[in-house]
Amino acid sequence: MNIKLSIFSMLAVLLGACSNQATGQKGREIALSSTRDSVSYGVGSDVGHNLKMNLKQAGLDSLNIDALFAGMRDAMDSVERINSDKIKAVVQAYMIQAQQKAMAKQQAQDDVRSAEGQKFLAENGKKPGVVTTASGLQYEVLQMGTGPKPTADQTVRVHYKGTLIDGKEFDSSYSRGEPAEFPVNAVIPGWTEALQLMPVGSRWKLYIPSELGYGQHGAGEAIPGNSTLIFEVELLDIVKK
């Protein structure tokens, strides 16, 4: 694990140097009477934040914290309470089990999200003005432009806003205050298909099934796996490159 002093840790150092004693949660008290003490506390705080995040991501945030700290202290003091081979086997088995539970939970959530998306698209496709293509992409013309249509190997300039079907916005060039530029064939399949149908000057609303978007894996925390996506796209120009 890479350890770096964050702004939070540096603040802890400065505050600790100005005080004789720090009181933690649950009544834990520790004297920070020297710069060394404060630096030690700051590094420990930073390690703790990173450890908390990593444990949560690995599905291990229900560990016994007191035992965890005891293991850390024993390792730093070169003390071995349990045979290293035995403890490695126990930890490995536990982590595999925790990972399997986390994956099963994630799969269940993805399945629900997939079913919700399919239901949404089935109902949305019946609305007047919504066109469904052979791939499953749906679009609605808000404004039809009169310019040329881009090809897959061209670069376009667009304004757009993306949301999930629950209305949660995950990206917007409007919010950033400037349009985006990218090759037509370098984006998700739903965009690549739609852009080649849009004359410059058009503003369309796209309804993109997950398989034409970011699929089962999603895109970070903002776009979970199997998400159906809604984009409002304004094709401003074809960039001459």
VENBEL-V761080 format. One record per backbone hydrogen bond with DSSP energy under -0.5 kcal/mol. NH is the residue of the N-H (numbers start at 1). CO is the residue of the C=O. E is the energy in kcal/mol with one decimal. If there is no record, write none. Layout:
NH&CO&E / NH&CO&E
//
This chain:
4&2&-0.5 / 6&4&-0.7 / 10&6&-2.4 / 11&7&-2.3 / 12&8&-2.0 / 13&9&-2.2 / 14&10&-2.3 / 15&11&-2.8 / 16&12&-2.7 / 17&13&-2.1 / 18&14&-0.8 / 18&15&-0.7 / 19&16&-1.3 / 22&30&-2.3 / 24&22&-0.5 / 24&28&-3.6 / 27&24&-0.7 / 28&25&-1.9 / 30&22&-2.2 / 33&31&-0.5 / 38&34&-2.2 / 39&35&-2.9 / 40&36&-2.4 / 41&37&-2.4 / 42&38&-2.6 / 43&39&-2.7 / 44&40&-2.3 / 45&41&-2.6 / 46&42&-2.1 / 47&43&-2.7 / 48&44&-2.6 / 49&45&-2.2 / 50&46&-2.2 / 51&47&-2.9 / 52&48&-2.7 / 53&49&-2.0 / 54&50&-2.5 / 55&51&-2.9 / 56&52&-2.0 / 57&53&-2.2 / 58&54&-1.8 / 59&56&-1.1 / 60&55&-3.4 / 61&55&-0.5 / 63&60&-1.3 / 65&63&-0.9 / 68&64&-2.3 / 69&65&-2.7 / 70&66&-2.0 / 71&67&-2.3 / 72&68&-2.0 / 73&69&-2.7 / 74&70&-2.6 / 75&71&-2.1 / 76&72&-2.0 / 77&73&-1.9 / 78&75&-0.9 / 79&74&-3.5 / 81&79&-0.5 / 87&83&-2.5 / 88&84&-2.1 / 89&85&-1.8 / 90&86&-2.2 / 91&87&-2.7 / 92&88&-2.5 / 93&89&-2.3 / 94&90&-2.3 / 95&91&-2.7 / 96&92&-2.2 / 97&93&-2.0 / 98&94&-2.7 / 99&95&-2.5 / 100&96&-2.3 / 101&97&-2.1 / 102&98&-2.4 / 103&99&-2.7 / 104&100&-2.2 / 105&101&-2.3 / 106&102&-2.5 / 107&103&-2.6 / 108&104&-2.1 / 109&105&-2.0 / 110&106&-2.6 / 111&107&-2.5 / 112&108&-2.0 / 113&109&-2.4 / 114&110&-2.5 / 115&111&-2.3 / 116&112&-2.4 / 117&113&-2.2 / 118&114&-2.3 / 119&115&-2.2 / 120&116&-2.4 / 121&117&-2.6 / 122&118&-2.2 / 123&119&-2.1 / 124&120&-2.9 / 125&121&-2.4 / 126&123&-1.0 / 127&124&-1.6 / 130&127&-1.7 / 131&129&-0.5 / 131&139&-3.0 / 133&131&-0.5 / 133&137&-3.0 / 136&133&-1.2 / 138&207&-2.2 / 139&131&-2.3 / 140&205&-2.2 / 141&129&-0.6 / 142&140&-0.7 / 142&203&-2.0 / 143&203&-1.9 / 145&143&-0.6 / 146&200&-0.6 / 147&200&-2.3 / 150&195&-0.6 / 150&198&-0.7 / 154&151&-1.8 / 155&239&-0.7 / 156&182&-2.3 / 157&237&-2.7 / 158&180&-2.7 / 159&234&-2.1 / 161&232&-1.6 / 162&171&-3.2 / 163&230&-2.9 / 164&168&-2.2 / 165&228&-0.7 / 167&164&-2.0 / 170&162&-2.2 / 171&162&-1.3 / 173&160&-2.1 / 174&160&-1.0 / 176&172&-1.0 / 177&173&-1.0 / 177&174&-0.5 / 178&173&-1.3 / 180&158&-2.8 / 182&156&-1.6 / 184&154&-2.8 / 185&152&-1.4 / 186&183&-1.7 / 187&184&-0.7 / 190&212&-2.8 / 191&188&-0.8 / 192&188&-2.2 / 193&189&-2.4 / 194&190&-2.1 / 195&191&-3.0 / 196&192&-1.1 / 197&194&-1.6 / 198&194&-0.8 / 198&195&-0.7 / 199&197&-0.5 / 200&148&-2.0 / 201&235&-3.0 / 202&199&-1.7 / 203&143&-2.8 / 204&233&-2.4 / 205&140&-2.8 / 206&204&-0.5 / 206&231&-3.6 / 207&138&-3.2 / 208&206&-0.5 / 208&229&-3.2 / 209&207&-0.6 / 212&209&-1.6 / 213&210&-1.5 / 215&210&-2.5 / 217&214&-0.6 / 218&214&-1.1 / 219&223&-2.8 / 223&219&-1.1 / 224&222&-0.5 / 226&215&-2.7 / 227&215&-0.5 / 227&224&-0.9 / 229&208&-2.5 / 230&163&-2.7 / 231&206&-2.3 / 232&161&-2.4 / 233&204&-3.0 / 233&231&-0.6 / 234&159&-3.2 / 235&202&-2.1 / 235&233&-0.6 / 236&157&-2.1 / 236&234&-0.9 / 237&157&-1.5 / 239&155&-2.5 / 239&237&-0.6 / 241&239&-0.8
//
